[in-house]
Amino acid sequence: MKPLSGLFIVCLMLLSGPCVGIALSDNNVSPGVYKNCSAAGSAGQNNEWGEDPFAEESEIHASSLSDPLEPFNRVVFSFNDKVYIYVLDPLARGFRVVFPERVRISILQFFSNLETPVRFANCLLQGKFHSAASEFTRFCINTTIGVAGLFDPAKAYWHLKKKDEDFGQTLGHYGEGQGFYLVLPLLGPSSLRGVVGDIVDLAFDPMTYLLELKPWFVVRTTEEVDYETFHIGEYEDMKRQAVDPYLFMKSSYLQYREQQVKK
């Protein structure tokens, strides 16, 4: 594992020219282990480095998702808050200092490419065959021309954008409600539908079969720390602006997931 990791980083540092342009042109990357909390906590910030879907929204939607476990959820929310402040944020700041931006983007693109089967399967399950074909084409191009997914020529040259689909969205596509609100340790805000979706998506994820539990956890944590390097300060801004950060996070998560299902 160590020689391969070293070779991986060296190759990234040596690549230049058009490939670097491809890497820097695509910031459309997804969070990993802490993804739900990161995505919801970015409410009020630009989504996917573009428009803000929550710009005119407030916390009024927070009560529309049942929260029978609120006392428990608030305890977990407080725990996650401490993990973010004392572990994730310092790691992300250090990671940003050590690794240049082009390397960090390529790492995220590599993992995103590996997760193509999850998006492809859910596109098919939702009957979005054009999106499924796009995901398959992206995978073929980025795995070959894009050097195992380190770069995204499919988007840079063929304008094929990633289709963010998961099984939670698939359930929502067919009218399944979110159930009730949950805050999971380390994983952040979710719902009953979201938990079921995450479990099913594990069956589509190649890393479930390629890695044992400990390496899988290390890889996912690295992916999330890398993702956080592009979002440093957003969570702190959210907490400063929100009257009740817990309700704000809940509302943001609900709006985020609703927007994903409707797109």
Buried (B, 14 or more C-beta within 10 A) or exposed (E): EEEEEEEBBEBBEEBEEEBBEBBBBBBBBBBBBBBBBBBBBBBBBEBBEEEEBBEEBEBEBBEEBBBEBBEEBBEBBEEBBEBBEEEBBEBBBEBBEEBEBBBBBBBBBBBBBBBBBBBBBBBBBBEBEEBBBBBBEBBEBBBEBBBBBBBBBBBBEBEBBBBBBBBBBBBBBEEBEBBBBBBBEBBBBBBBBBBBBBEBBBEBBEBEEEBEEEEBEEBBBBBBBBBBBBBEEBBEEBBEEBEEBBBBBBBBBBBBBBEBBEE
